[in-house]
Amino acid sequence: IFYFIINVNREIFYLIIFISFFNDTIAYVAGKNIGGALIIPKISPSKTWSGTMISFVITTLLLFFLKFNILLSIITSISLFFGDIFFSYIKRYLNLKDFSNLFGDHGGVLDRLDSMFFVAIIFQIYLVVYV
C-alpha cells in the first residue's frame, strides 16, 4: 500500500506520517491534561474520551483546511483512532506495554505510527478513485 502511495503521490505518503504523529500527539496531550473517562481500559489503559474527541476534531479540521473534503477528513480521523486501538490490542495480546520507550510514557516510534496503517488504506482508495 505504501509503495503504491509513494509512486502515485509522495505528498500523501508524507501527509499520512505527519497526520498520524499529529493526531497521536494531540490525543496524548489533551488526554493527559484534561483526563476523563477511559475508552477501553483493557486494551488501551490510558486512552481517554477527551483526548480522542479533541484529536478527532482537530485532525478533521486540519485535513479540511488542507483542502480534503469533509467526508474524507472524518473517515481519516476515525481510521486513526481504530488503527491505534487495533495495535493496542495486538500489544496487549502479545503482553507488550509499548513497542519501545523512545518517547517515554508515549512509547516508541511504532506506537506513534500504528494509527497510520488503516489511514493508508483509506488514502489508497482515495488515490485510486480520485487520481
Backbone atoms as SQL, in Angstrom:
CREATE TABLE atoms (id INTEGER PRIMARY KEY, chain TEXT, resi INTEGER, resn TEXT, atom TEXT, x REAL, y REAL, z REAL);
INSERT INTO atoms VALUES
  (1, 'A', 1, 'ILE', 'N', 0.837, -1.197, 0.000),
  (2, 'A', 1, 'ILE', 'CA', 0.000, 0.000, 0.000),
  (3, 'A', 1, 'ILE', 'C', 0.873, 1.249, 0.000),
  (4, 'A', 2, 'PHE', 'N', 1.882, 1.267, 0.879),
  (5, 'A', 2, 'PHE', 'CA', 2.746, 2.445, 0.938),
  (6, 'A', 2, 'PHE', 'C', 3.559, 2.602, -0.345),
  (7, 'A', 3, 'TYR', 'N', 3.969, 1.500, -0.942),
  (8, 'A', 3, 'TYR', 'CA', 4.687, 1.569, -2.211),
  (9, 'A', 3, 'TYR', 'C', 3.816, 2.226, -3.281),
  (10, 'A', 4, 'PHE', 'N', 2.561, 1.820, -3.339),
  (11, 'A', 4, 'PHE', 'CA', 1.627, 2.411, -4.292),
  (12, 'A', 4, 'PHE', 'C', 1.474, 3.911, -4.025),
  (13, 'A', 5, 'ILE', 'N', 1.278, 4.277, -2.771),
  (14, 'A', 5, 'ILE', 'CA', 1.073, 5.682, -2.413),
  (15, 'A', 5, 'ILE', 'C', 2.297, 6.521, -2.758),
  (16, 'A', 6, 'ILE', 'N', 3.474, 6.015, -2.464),
  (17, 'A', 6, 'ILE', 'CA', 4.702, 6.754, -2.775),
  (18, 'A', 6, 'ILE', 'C', 4.829, 6.985, -4.279),
  (19, 'A', 7, 'ASN', 'N', 4.491, 5.975, -5.064),
  (20, 'A', 7, 'ASN', 'CA', 4.614, 6.101, -6.517),
  (21, 'A', 7, 'ASN', 'C', 3.545, 6.986, -7.142),
  (22, 'A', 8, 'VAL', 'N', 2.374, 7.043, -6.553),
  (23, 'A', 8, 'VAL', 'CA', 1.297, 7.855, -7.114),
  (24, 'A', 8, 'VAL', 'C', 1.371, 9.295, -6.619),
  (25, 'A', 9, 'ASN', 'N', 1.587, 9.473, -5.314),
  (26, 'A', 9, 'ASN', 'CA', 1.618, 10.821, -4.750),
  (27, 'A', 9, 'ASN', 'C', 2.427, 10.816, -3.451),
  (28, 'A', 10, 'ARG', 'N', 3.676, 11.177, -3.573),
  (29, 'A', 10, 'ARG', 'CA', 4.586, 11.159, -2.417),
  (30, 'A', 10, 'ARG', 'C', 4.120, 12.109, -1.308),
  (31, 'A', 11, 'GLU', 'N', 3.460, 13.195, -1.668),
  (32, 'A', 11, 'GLU', 'CA', 2.962, 14.140, -0.664),
  (33, 'A', 11, 'GLU', 'C', 1.926, 13.493, 0.248),
  (34, 'A', 12, 'ILE', 'N', 1.093, 12.615, -0.307),
  (35, 'A', 12, 'ILE', 'CA', 0.107, 11.896, 0.510),
  (36, 'A', 12, 'ILE', 'C', 0.817, 10.973, 1.496),
  (37, 'A', 13, 'PHE', 'N', 1.888, 10.338, 1.049),
  (38, 'A', 13, 'PHE', 'CA', 2.676, 9.480, 1.943),
  (39, 'A', 13, 'PHE', 'C', 3.180, 10.266, 3.148),
  (40, 'A', 14, 'TYR', 'N', 3.757, 11.429, 2.889),
  (41, 'A', 14, 'TYR', 'CA', 4.261, 12.257, 3.990),
  (42, 'A', 14, 'TYR', 'C', 3.115, 12.802, 4.848),
  (43, 'A', 15, 'LEU', 'N', 1.998, 13.094, 4.217),
  (44, 'A', 15, 'LEU', 'CA', 0.827, 13.545, 4.968),
  (45, 'A', 15, 'LEU', 'C', 0.353, 12.463, 5.931),
  (46, 'A', 16, 'ILE', 'N', 0.346, 11.218, 5.503),
  (47, 'A', 16, 'ILE', 'CA', -0.082, 10.123, 6.367),
  (48, 'A', 16, 'ILE', 'C', 0.806, 10.042, 7.607),
  (49, 'A', 17, 'ILE', 'N', 2.102, 10.138, 7.405),
  (50, 'A', 17, 'ILE', 'CA', 3.031, 10.096, 8.545),
  (51, 'A', 17, 'ILE', 'C', 2.799, 11.300, 9.454),
  (52, 'A', 18, 'PHE', 'N', 2.715, 12.491, 8.869),
  (53, 'A', 18, 'PHE', 'CA', 2.506, 13.694, 9.662),
  (54, 'A', 18, 'PHE', 'C', 1.200, 13.637, 10.440),
  (55, 'A', 19, 'ILE', 'N', 0.108, 13.273, 9.775),
  (56, 'A', 19, 'ILE', 'CA', -1.193, 13.304, 10.417),
  (57, 'A', 19, 'ILE', 'C', -1.269, 12.254, 11.522),
  (58, 'A', 20, 'SER', 'N', -0.571, 11.148, 11.341),
  (59, 'A', 20, 'SER', 'CA', -0.531, 10.121, 12.385),
  (60, 'A', 20, 'SER', 'C', 0.176, 10.647, 13.637),
  (61, 'A', 21, 'PHE', 'N', 1.343, 11.272, 13.439),
  (62, 'A', 21, 'PHE', 'CA', 2.069, 11.860, 14.567),
  (63, 'A', 21, 'PHE', 'C', 1.239, 12.974, 15.207),
  (64, 'A', 22, 'PHE', 'N', 0.671, 13.820, 14.378),
  (65, 'A', 22, 'PHE', 'CA', -0.108, 14.964, 14.856),
  (66, 'A', 22, 'PHE', 'C', -1.300, 14.506, 15.696),
  (67, 'A', 23, 'ASN', 'N', -2.085, 13.585, 15.151),
  (68, 'A', 23, 'ASN', 'CA', -3.279, 13.094, 15.843),
  (69, 'A', 23, 'ASN', 'C', -2.906, 12.419, 17.163),
  (70, 'A', 24, 'ASP', 'N', -1.891, 11.584, 17.120),
  (71, 'A', 24, 'ASP', 'CA', -1.472, 10.869, 18.321),
  (72, 'A', 24, 'ASP', 'C', -0.978, 11.829, 19.396),
  (73, 'A', 25, 'THR', 'N', -0.243, 12.836, 18.989),
  (74, 'A', 25, 'THR', 'CA', 0.282, 13.814, 19.948),
  (75, 'A', 25, 'THR', 'C', -0.836, 14.651, 20.561),
  (76, 'A', 26, 'ILE', 'N', -1.771, 15.101, 19.732),
  (77, 'A', 26, 'ILE', 'CA', -2.906, 15.880, 20.241),
  (78, 'A', 26, 'ILE', 'C', -3.710, 15.045, 21.233),
  (79, 'A', 27, 'ALA', 'N', -3.981, 13.788, 20.883),
  (80, 'A', 27, 'ALA', 'CA', -4.749, 12.906, 21.774),
  (81, 'A', 27, 'ALA', 'C', -4.024, 12.700, 23.095),
  (82, 'A', 28, 'TYR', 'N', -2.719, 12.503, 23.022),
  (83, 'A', 28, 'TYR', 'CA', -1.915, 12.288, 24.231),
  (84, 'A', 28, 'TYR', 'C', -1.924, 13.519, 25.121),
  (85, 'A', 29, 'VAL', 'N', -1.653, 14.678, 24.544),
  (86, 'A', 29, 'VAL', 'CA', -1.580, 15.921, 25.327),
  (87, 'A', 29, 'VAL', 'C', -2.949, 16.272, 25.911),
  (88, 'A', 30, 'ALA', 'N', -3.988, 16.204, 25.095),
  (89, 'A', 30, 'ALA', 'CA', -5.332, 16.538, 25.579),
  (90, 'A', 30, 'ALA', 'C', -5.791, 15.545, 26.644),
  (91, 'A', 31, 'GLY', 'N', -5.577, 14.264, 26.397),
  (92, 'A', 31, 'GLY', 'CA', -5.982, 13.251, 27.375),
  (93, 'A', 31, 'GLY', 'C', -5.225, 13.371, 28.673),
  (94, 'A', 32, 'LYS', 'N', -3.956, 13.695, 28.602),
  (95, 'A', 32, 'LYS', 'CA', -3.123, 13.840, 29.805),
  (96, 'A', 32, 'LYS', 'C', -3.536, 15.072, 30.610),
  (97, 'A', 33, 'ASN', 'N', -3.846, 16.170, 29.917),
  (98, 'A', 33, 'ASN', 'CA', -4.176, 17.419, 30.603),
  (99, 'A', 33, 'ASN', 'C', -5.630, 17.504, 31.053),
  (100, 'A', 34, 'ILE', 'N', -6.533, 16.947, 30.285),
  (101, 'A', 34, 'ILE', 'CA', -7.946, 17.035, 30.632),
  (102, 'A', 34, 'ILE', 'C', -8.397, 15.810, 31.417),
  (103, 'A', 35, 'GLY', 'N', -7.878, 14.644, 31.021),
  (104, 'A', 35, 'GLY', 'CA', -8.265, 13.405, 31.692),
  (105, 'A', 35, 'GLY', 'C', -9.663, 12.995, 31.296),
  (106, 'A', 36, 'GLY', 'N', -10.321, 12.300, 32.180),
  (107, 'A', 36, 'GLY', 'CA', -11.690, 11.882, 31.907),
  (108, 'A', 36, 'GLY', 'C', -11.816, 10.386, 31.806),
  (109, 'A', 37, 'ALA', 'N', -12.974, 9.967, 31.347),
  (110, 'A', 37, 'ALA', 'CA', -13.290, 8.542, 31.269),
  (111, 'A', 37, 'ALA', 'C', -12.424, 7.844, 30.226),
  (112, 'A', 38, 'LEU', 'N', -12.049, 6.619, 30.554),
  (113, 'A', 38, 'LEU', 'CA', -11.254, 5.802, 29.638),
  (114, 'A', 38, 'LEU', 'C', -12.178, 5.140, 28.622),
  (115, 'A', 39, 'ILE', 'N', -11.665, 4.913, 27.420),
  (116, 'A', 39, 'ILE', 'CA', -12.477, 4.320, 26.360),
  (117, 'A', 39, 'ILE', 'C', -12.535, 2.798, 26.506),
  (118, 'A', 40, 'ILE', 'N', -11.398, 2.147, 26.398),
  (119, 'A', 40, 'ILE', 'CA', -11.316, 0.686, 26.507),
  (120, 'A', 40, 'ILE', 'C', -10.101, 0.364, 27.384),
  (121, 'A', 41, 'PRO', 'N', -10.246, 0.441, 28.696),
  (122, 'A', 41, 'PRO', 'CA', -9.086, 0.303, 29.575),
  (123, 'A', 41, 'PRO', 'C', -8.335, -1.027, 29.468),
  (124, 'A', 42, 'LYS', 'N', -8.999, -2.096, 29.100),
  (125, 'A', 42, 'LYS', 'CA', -8.306, -3.387, 28.981),
  (126, 'A', 42, 'LYS', 'C', -7.405, -3.439, 27.754),
  (127, 'A', 43, 'ILE', 'N', -7.715, -2.662, 26.746),
  (128, 'A', 43, 'ILE', 'CA', -6.904, -2.658, 25.524),
  (129, 'A', 43, 'ILE', 'C', -5.931, -1.480, 25.529),
  (130, 'A', 44, 'SER', 'N', -6.427, -0.306, 25.832),
  (131, 'A', 44, 'SER', 'CA', -5.591, 0.894, 25.850),
  (132, 'A', 44, 'SER', 'C', -5.840, 1.622, 27.168),
  (133, 'A', 45, 'PRO', 'N', -5.062, 1.294, 28.195),
  (134, 'A', 45, 'PRO', 'CA', -5.372, 1.751, 29.553),
  (135, 'A', 45, 'PRO', 'C', -5.307, 3.254, 29.800),
  (136, 'A', 46, 'SER', 'N', -4.763, 4.034, 28.887),
  (137, 'A', 46, 'SER', 'CA', -4.695, 5.472, 29.142),
  (138, 'A', 46, 'SER', 'C', -5.418, 6.310, 28.094),
  (139, 'A', 47, 'LYS', 'N', -6.115, 5.684, 27.162),
  (140, 'A', 47, 'LYS', 'CA', -6.822, 6.431, 26.108),
  (141, 'A', 47, 'LYS', 'C', -8.144, 6.940, 26.666),
  (142, 'A', 48, 'THR', 'N', -8.288, 8.268, 26.664),
  (143, 'A', 48, 'THR', 'CA', -9.492, 8.893, 27.224),
  (144, 'A', 48, 'THR', 'C', -10.409, 9.396, 26.115),
  (145, 'A', 49, 'TRP', 'N', -11.674, 9.560, 26.480),
  (146, 'A', 49, 'TRP', 'CA', -12.640, 10.131, 25.542),
  (147, 'A', 49, 'TRP', 'C', -12.275, 11.568, 25.187),
  (148, 'A', 50, 'SER', 'N', -11.795, 12.317, 26.179),
  (149, 'A', 50, 'SER', 'CA', -11.464, 13.724, 25.916),
  (150, 'A', 50, 'SER', 'C', -10.329, 13.848, 24.901),
  (151, 'A', 51, 'GLY', 'N', -9.262, 13.086, 25.089),
  (152, 'A', 51, 'GLY', 'CA', -8.141, 13.130, 24.147),
  (153, 'A', 51, 'GLY', 'C', -8.540, 12.669, 22.763),
  (154, 'A', 52, 'THR', 'N', -9.351, 11.622, 22.711),
  (155, 'A', 52, 'THR', 'CA', -9.790, 11.095, 21.422),
  (156, 'A', 52, 'THR', 'C', -10.689, 12.080, 20.693),
  (157, 'A', 53, 'MET', 'N', -11.636, 12.666, 21.395),
  (158, 'A', 53, 'MET', 'CA', -12.567, 13.591, 20.747),
  (159, 'A', 53, 'MET', 'C', -11.857, 14.870, 20.277),
  (160, 'A', 54, 'ILE', 'N', -10.972, 15.381, 21.099),
  (161, 'A', 54, 'ILE', 'CA', -10.244, 16.600, 20.715),
  (162, 'A', 54, 'ILE', 'C', -9.340, 16.320, 19.516),
  (163, 'A', 55, 'SER', 'N', -8.636, 15.192, 19.535),
  (164, 'A', 55, 'SER', 'CA', -7.767, 14.869, 18.396),
  (165, 'A', 55, 'SER', 'C', -8.595, 14.615, 17.141),
  (166, 'A', 56, 'PHE', 'N', -9.772, 14.010, 17.297),
  (167, 'A', 56, 'PHE', 'CA', -10.655, 13.783, 16.153),
  (168, 'A', 56, 'PHE', 'C', -11.066, 15.111, 15.512),
  (169, 'A', 57, 'VAL', 'N', -11.511, 16.051, 16.331),
  (170, 'A', 57, 'VAL', 'CA', -11.975, 17.344, 15.809),
  (171, 'A', 57, 'VAL', 'C', -10.827, 18.115, 15.164),
  (172, 'A', 58, 'ILE', 'N', -9.701, 18.200, 15.843),
  (173, 'A', 58, 'ILE', 'CA', -8.574, 18.988, 15.326),
  (174, 'A', 58, 'ILE', 'C', -8.003, 18.361, 14.058),
  (175, 'A', 59, 'THR', 'N', -7.881, 17.037, 14.031),
  (176, 'A', 59, 'THR', 'CA', -7.364, 16.372, 12.834),
  (177, 'A', 59, 'THR', 'C', -8.319, 16.533, 11.655),
  (178, 'A', 60, 'THR', 'N', -9.611, 16.395, 11.911),
  (179, 'A', 60, 'THR', 'CA', -10.606, 16.591, 10.858),
  (180, 'A', 60, 'THR', 'C', -10.522, 18.005, 10.298),
  (181, 'A', 61, 'LEU', 'N', -10.434, 18.990, 11.175),
  (182, 'A', 61, 'LEU', 'CA', -10.340, 20.381, 10.730),
  (183, 'A', 61, 'LEU', 'C', -9.045, 20.640, 9.961),
  (184, 'A', 62, 'LEU', 'N', -7.948, 20.061, 10.408),
  (185, 'A', 62, 'LEU', 'CA', -6.672, 20.232, 9.708),
  (186, 'A', 62, 'LEU', 'C', -6.759, 19.670, 8.292),
  (187, 'A', 63, 'LEU', 'N', -7.284, 18.465, 8.149),
  (188, 'A', 63, 'LEU', 'CA', -7.415, 17.871, 6.823),
  (189, 'A', 63, 'LEU', 'C', -8.354, 18.685, 5.937),
  (190, 'A', 64, 'PHE', 'N', -9.437, 19.164, 6.509),
  (191, 'A', 64, 'PHE', 'CA', -10.372, 20.003, 5.753),
  (192, 'A', 64, 'PHE', 'C', -9.687, 21.301, 5.320),
  (193, 'A', 65, 'PHE', 'N', -8.895, 21.883, 6.223),
  (194, 'A', 65, 'PHE', 'CA', -8.122, 23.086, 5.909),
  (195, 'A', 65, 'PHE', 'C', -7.119, 22.826, 4.782),
  (196, 'A', 66, 'LEU', 'N', -6.602, 21.588, 4.713),
  (197, 'A', 66, 'LEU', 'CA', -5.654, 21.204, 3.662),
  (198, 'A', 66, 'LEU', 'C', -6.365, 20.820, 2.362),
  (199, 'A', 67, 'LYS', 'N', -7.650, 21.149, 2.263),
  (200, 'A', 67, 'LYS', 'CA', -8.453, 21.004, 1.043),
  (201, 'A', 67, 'LYS', 'C', -8.933, 19.584, 0.753),
  (202, 'A', 68, 'PHE', 'N', -8.982, 18.724, 1.763),
  (203, 'A', 68, 'PHE', 'CA', -9.624, 17.432, 1.599),
  (204, 'A', 68, 'PHE', 'C', -11.098, 17.615, 1.933),
  (205, 'A', 69, 'ASN', 'N', -11.964, 16.835, 1.272),
  (206, 'A', 69, 'ASN', 'CA', -13.384, 17.021, 1.555),
  (207, 'A', 69, 'ASN', 'C', -13.692, 16.549, 2.977),
  (208, 'A', 70, 'ILE', 'N', -14.794, 16.995, 3.503),
  (209, 'A', 70, 'ILE', 'CA', -15.123, 16.759, 4.917),
  (210, 'A', 70, 'ILE', 'C', -15.331, 15.274, 5.199),
  (211, 'A', 71, 'LEU', 'N', -15.919, 14.546, 4.268),
  (212, 'A', 71, 'LEU', 'CA', -16.146, 13.115, 4.488),
  (213, 'A', 71, 'LEU', 'C', -14.827, 12.363, 4.596),
  (214, 'A', 72, 'LEU', 'N', -13.891, 12.636, 3.693),
  (215, 'A', 72, 'LEU', 'CA', -12.572, 12.001, 3.760),
  (216, 'A', 72, 'LEU', 'C', -11.860, 12.397, 5.050),
  (217, 'A', 73, 'SER', 'N', -11.996, 13.634, 5.471),
  (218, 'A', 73, 'SER', 'CA', -11.365, 14.105, 6.707),
  (219, 'A', 73, 'SER', 'C', -11.908, 13.358, 7.912),
  (220, 'A', 74, 'ILE', 'N', -13.210, 13.172, 7.965),
  (221, 'A', 74, 'ILE', 'CA', -13.835, 12.461, 9.087),
  (222, 'A', 74, 'ILE', 'C', -13.434, 10.986, 9.076),
  (223, 'A', 75, 'ILE', 'N', -13.490, 10.357, 7.908),
  (224, 'A', 75, 'ILE', 'CA', -13.119, 8.942, 7.811),
  (225, 'A', 75, 'ILE', 'C', -11.658, 8.737, 8.201),
  (226, 'A', 76, 'THR', 'N', -10.799, 9.645, 7.786),
  (227, 'A', 76, 'THR', 'CA', -9.381, 9.564, 8.145),
  (228, 'A', 76, 'THR', 'C', -9.194, 9.668, 9.648),
  (229, 'A', 77, 'SER', 'N', -9.866, 10.613, 10.276),
  (230, 'A', 77, 'SER', 'CA', -9.740, 10.789, 11.724),
  (231, 'A', 77, 'SER', 'C', -10.240, 9.560, 12.482),
  (232, 'A', 78, 'ILE', 'N', -11.327, 8.980, 12.014),
  (233, 'A', 78, 'ILE', 'CA', -11.854, 7.767, 12.647),
  (234, 'A', 78, 'ILE', 'C', -10.878, 6.605, 12.447),
  (235, 'A', 79, 'SER', 'N', -10.291, 6.509, 11.257),
  (236, 'A', 79, 'SER', 'CA', -9.343, 5.436, 10.963),
  (237, 'A', 79, 'SER', 'C', -8.090, 5.532, 11.833),
  (238, 'A', 80, 'LEU', 'N', -7.665, 6.744, 12.138),
  (239, 'A', 80, 'LEU', 'CA', -6.519, 6.929, 13.040),
  (240, 'A', 80, 'LEU', 'C', -6.810, 6.319, 14.405),
  (241, 'A', 81, 'PHE', 'N', -8.017, 6.555, 14.899),
  (242, 'A', 81, 'PHE', 'CA', -8.409, 6.000, 16.199),
  (243, 'A', 81, 'PHE', 'C', -8.428, 4.471, 16.149),
  (244, 'A', 82, 'PHE', 'N', -9.063, 3.900, 15.127),
  (245, 'A', 82, 'PHE', 'CA', -9.177, 2.447, 15.048),
  (246, 'A', 82, 'PHE', 'C', -7.825, 1.769, 14.825),
  (247, 'A', 83, 'GLY', 'N', -6.936, 2.402, 14.086),
  (248, 'A', 83, 'GLY', 'CA', -5.588, 1.857, 13.927),
  (249, 'A', 83, 'GLY', 'C', -4.856, 1.812, 15.248),
  (250, 'A', 84, 'ASP', 'N', -4.985, 2.864, 16.027),
  (251, 'A', 84, 'ASP', 'CA', -4.359, 2.931, 17.342),
  (252, 'A', 84, 'ASP', 'C', -4.921, 1.852, 18.266),
  (253, 'A', 85, 'ILE', 'N', -6.235, 1.701, 18.282),
  (254, 'A', 85, 'ILE', 'CA', -6.876, 0.694, 19.129),
  (255, 'A', 85, 'ILE', 'C', -6.481, -0.711, 18.675),
  (256, 'A', 86, 'PHE', 'N', -6.450, -0.939, 17.368),
  (257, 'A', 86, 'PHE', 'CA', -6.100, -2.261, 16.839),
  (258, 'A', 86, 'PHE', 'C', -4.701, -2.674, 17.288),
  (259, 'A', 87, 'PHE', 'N', -3.721, -1.776, 17.147),
  (260, 'A', 87, 'PHE', 'CA', -2.366, -2.137, 17.543),
  (261, 'A', 87, 'PHE', 'C', -2.203, -2.190, 19.054),
  (262, 'A', 88, 'SER', 'N', -3.002, -1.438, 19.784),
  (263, 'A', 88, 'SER', 'CA', -3.012, -1.580, 21.239),
  (264, 'A', 88, 'SER', 'C', -3.493, -2.980, 21.618),
  (265, 'A', 89, 'TYR', 'N', -4.506, -3.450, 20.904),
  (266, 'A', 89, 'TYR', 'CA', -4.998, -4.805, 21.148),
  (267, 'A', 89, 'TYR', 'C', -3.902, -5.839, 20.866),
  (268, 'A', 90, 'ILE', 'N', -3.185, -5.661, 19.763),
  (269, 'A', 90, 'ILE', 'CA', -2.085, -6.583, 19.415),
  (270, 'A', 90, 'ILE', 'C', -1.030, -6.570, 20.523),
  (271, 'A', 91, 'LYS', 'N', -0.685, -5.380, 21.013),
  (272, 'A', 91, 'LYS', 'CA', 0.304, -5.277, 22.087),
  (273, 'A', 91, 'LYS', 'C', -0.171, -5.997, 23.341),
  (274, 'A', 92, 'ARG', 'N', -1.432, -5.825, 23.704),
  (275, 'A', 92, 'ARG', 'CA', -1.964, -6.497, 24.898),
  (276, 'A', 92, 'ARG', 'C', -1.990, -8.003, 24.699),
  (277, 'A', 93, 'TYR', 'N', -2.335, -8.435, 23.498),
  (278, 'A', 93, 'TYR', 'CA', -2.371, -9.858, 23.187),
  (279, 'A', 93, 'TYR', 'C', -0.980, -10.477, 23.305),
  (280, 'A', 94, 'LEU', 'N', 0.052, -9.724, 22.915),
  (281, 'A', 94, 'LEU', 'CA', 1.435, -10.196, 22.980),
  (282, 'A', 94, 'LEU', 'C', 2.125, -9.849, 24.296),
  (283, 'A', 95, 'ASN', 'N', 1.378, -9.262, 25.235),
  (284, 'A', 95, 'ASN', 'CA', 1.898, -8.838, 26.545),
  (285, 'A', 95, 'ASN', 'C', 3.037, -7.829, 26.445),
  (286, 'A', 96, 'LEU', 'N', 2.900, -6.865, 25.543),
  (287, 'A', 96, 'LEU', 'CA', 3.858, -5.771, 25.410),
  (288, 'A', 96, 'LEU', 'C', 3.219, -4.509, 25.956),
  (289, 'A', 97, 'LYS', 'N', 3.983, -3.726, 26.729),
  (290, 'A', 97, 'LYS', 'CA', 3.435, -2.447, 27.176),
  (291, 'A', 97, 'LYS', 'C', 3.490, -1.452, 26.027),
  (292, 'A', 98, 'ASP', 'N', 4.665, -1.303, 25.461),
  (293, 'A', 98, 'ASP', 'CA', 4.894, -0.413, 24.324),
  (294, 'A', 98, 'ASP', 'C', 5.836, -1.121, 23.366),
  (295, 'A', 99, 'PHE', 'N', 5.866, -0.644, 22.135),
  (296, 'A', 99, 'PHE', 'CA', 6.809, -1.209, 21.171),
  (297, 'A', 99, 'PHE', 'C', 8.234, -0.763, 21.497),
  (298, 'A', 100, 'SER', 'N', 8.399, 0.318, 22.249),
  (299, 'A', 100, 'SER', 'CA', 9.692, 0.749, 22.792),
  (300, 'A', 100, 'SER', 'C', 9.417, 1.887, 23.768),
  (301, 'A', 101, 'ASN', 'N', 10.444, 2.440, 24.361),
  (302, 'A', 101, 'ASN', 'CA', 10.258, 3.559, 25.289),
  (303, 'A', 101, 'ASN', 'C', 10.997, 4.803, 24.816),
  (304, 'A', 102, 'LEU', 'N', 11.180, 4.936, 23.525),
  (305, 'A', 102, 'LEU', 'CA', 11.921, 6.057, 22.948),
  (306, 'A', 102, 'LEU', 'C', 11.329, 7.407, 23.336),
  (307, 'A', 103, 'PHE', 'N', 9.987, 7.502, 23.409),
  (308, 'A', 103, 'PHE', 'CA', 9.317, 8.746, 23.755),
  (309, 'A', 103, 'PHE', 'C', 8.758, 8.721, 25.172),
  (310, 'A', 104, 'GLY', 'N', 9.399, 7.998, 26.064),
  (311, 'A', 104, 'GLY', 'CA', 8.952, 7.942, 27.463),
  (312, 'A', 104, 'GLY', 'C', 7.590, 7.286, 27.594),
  (313, 'A', 105, 'ASP', 'N', 6.683, 7.942, 28.307),
  (314, 'A', 105, 'ASP', 'CA', 5.336, 7.399, 28.534),
  (315, 'A', 105, 'ASP', 'C', 4.557, 7.206, 27.240),
  (316, 'A', 106, 'HIS', 'N', 4.946, 7.919, 26.211),
  (317, 'A', 106, 'HIS', 'CA', 4.210, 7.882, 24.959),
  (318, 'A', 106, 'HIS', 'C', 4.638, 6.724, 24.055),
  (319, 'A', 107, 'GLY', 'N', 5.606, 5.924, 24.476),
  (320, 'A', 107, 'GLY', 'CA', 6.010, 4.749, 23.706),
  (321, 'A', 107, 'GLY', 'C', 7.116, 5.041, 22.723),
  (322, 'A', 108, 'GLY', 'N', 7.161, 4.237, 21.681),
  (323, 'A', 108, 'GLY', 'CA', 8.213, 4.363, 20.682),
  (324, 'A', 108, 'GLY', 'C', 7.678, 4.811, 19.340),
  (325, 'A', 109, 'VAL', 'N', 8.534, 4.713, 18.338),
  (326, 'A', 109, 'VAL', 'CA', 8.165, 5.166, 17.004),
  (327, 'A', 109, 'VAL', 'C', 6.966, 4.370, 16.484),
  (328, 'A', 110, 'LEU', 'N', 6.966, 3.049, 16.665),
  (329, 'A', 110, 'LEU', 'CA', 5.830, 2.248, 16.193),
  (330, 'A', 110, 'LEU', 'C', 4.544, 2.620, 16.925),
  (331, 'A', 111, 'ASP', 'N', 4.646, 3.016, 18.192),
  (332, 'A', 111, 'ASP', 'CA', 3.458, 3.470, 18.922),
  (333, 'A', 111, 'ASP', 'C', 2.912, 4.764, 18.328),
  (334, 'A', 112, 'ARG', 'N', 3.758, 5.554, 17.753),
  (335, 'A', 112, 'ARG', 'CA', 3.316, 6.799, 17.124),
  (336, 'A', 112, 'ARG', 'C', 2.778, 6.563, 15.718),
  (337, 'A', 113, 'LEU', 'N', 3.250, 5.504, 15.065),
  (338, 'A', 113, 'LEU', 'CA', 2.869, 5.261, 13.680),
  (339, 'A', 113, 'LEU', 'C', 1.778, 4.205, 13.521),
  (340, 'A', 114, 'ASP', 'N', 1.404, 3.545, 14.609),
  (341, 'A', 114, 'ASP', 'CA', 0.453, 2.442, 14.487),
  (342, 'A', 114, 'ASP', 'C', -0.872, 2.859, 13.864),
  (343, 'A', 115, 'SER', 'N', -1.285, 4.069, 14.109),
  (344, 'A', 115, 'SER', 'CA', -2.579, 4.511, 13.591),
  (345, 'A', 115, 'SER', 'C', -2.561, 4.765, 12.088),
  (346, 'A', 116, 'MET', 'N', -1.404, 4.860, 11.476),
  (347, 'A', 116, 'MET', 'CA', -1.348, 5.226, 10.065),
  (348, 'A', 116, 'MET', 'C', -1.678, 4.086, 9.116),
  (349, 'A', 117, 'PHE', 'N', -1.712, 2.867, 9.581),
  (350, 'A', 117, 'PHE', 'CA', -1.899, 1.754, 8.663),
  (351, 'A', 117, 'PHE', 'C', -3.311, 1.704, 8.078),
  (352, 'A', 118, 'PHE', 'N', -4.333, 1.928, 8.877),
  (353, 'A', 118, 'PHE', 'CA', -5.696, 1.982, 8.332),
  (354, 'A', 118, 'PHE', 'C', -5.883, 3.228, 7.472),
  (355, 'A', 119, 'VAL', 'N', -5.237, 4.306, 7.852),
  (356, 'A', 119, 'VAL', 'CA', -5.325, 5.535, 7.070),
  (357, 'A', 119, 'VAL', 'C', -4.709, 5.333, 5.690),
  (358, 'A', 120, 'ALA', 'N', -3.645, 4.544, 5.622),
  (359, 'A', 120, 'ALA', 'CA', -3.022, 4.261, 4.326),
  (360, 'A', 120, 'ALA', 'C', -4.009, 3.567, 3.395),
  (361, 'A', 121, 'ILE', 'N', -4.817, 2.679, 3.918),
  (362, 'A', 121, 'ILE', 'CA', -5.831, 2.009, 3.101),
  (363, 'A', 121, 'ILE', 'C', -6.844, 3.026, 2.584),
  (364, 'A', 122, 'ILE', 'N', -7.280, 3.928, 3.459),
  (365, 'A', 122, 'ILE', 'CA', -8.252, 4.955, 3.062),
  (366, 'A', 122, 'ILE', 'C', -7.669, 5.828, 1.948),
  (367, 'A', 123, 'PHE', 'N', -6.418, 6.263, 2.110),
  (368, 'A', 123, 'PHE', 'CA', -5.813, 7.125, 1.091),
  (369, 'A', 123, 'PHE', 'C', -5.488, 6.367, -0.192),
  (370, 'A', 124, 'GLN', 'N', -5.210, 5.064, -0.112),
  (371, 'A', 124, 'GLN', 'CA', -5.016, 4.307, -1.333),
  (372, 'A', 124, 'GLN', 'C', -6.319, 4.273, -2.130),
  (373, 'A', 125, 'ILE', 'N', -7.419, 4.040, -1.461),
  (374, 'A', 125, 'ILE', 'CA', -8.725, 4.069, -2.132),
  (375, 'A', 125, 'ILE', 'C', -8.971, 5.455, -2.728),
  (376, 'A', 126, 'TYR', 'N', -8.680, 6.497, -1.956),
  (377, 'A', 126, 'TYR', 'CA', -8.837, 7.873, -2.435),
  (378, 'A', 126, 'TYR', 'C', -8.020, 8.123, -3.709),
  (379, 'A', 127, 'LEU', 'N', -6.770, 7.649, -3.707),
  (380, 'A', 127, 'LEU', 'CA', -5.902, 7.866, -4.871),
  (381, 'A', 127, 'LEU', 'C', -6.370, 7.064, -6.081),
  (382, 'A', 128, 'VAL', 'N', -6.878, 5.877, -5.873),
  (383, 'A', 128, 'VAL', 'CA', -7.372, 5.060, -6.983),
  (384, 'A', 128, 'VAL', 'C', -8.619, 5.686, -7.582),
  (385, 'A', 129, 'VAL', 'N', -9.508, 6.182, -6.747),
  (386, 'A', 129, 'VAL', 'CA', -10.793, 6.715, -7.217),
  (387, 'A', 129, 'VAL', 'C', -10.657, 8.119, -7.785),
  (388, 'A', 130, 'TYR', 'N', -9.867, 8.977, -7.131),
  (389, 'A', 130, 'TYR', 'CA', -9.838, 10.405, -7.493),
  (390, 'A', 130, 'TYR', 'C', -8.612, 10.861, -8.267),
  (391, 'A', 131, 'VAL', 'N', -7.621, 10.003, -8.455),
  (392, 'A', 131, 'VAL', 'CA', -6.410, 10.448, -9.166),
  (393, 'A', 131, 'VAL', 'C', -6.234, 9.686, -10.446);
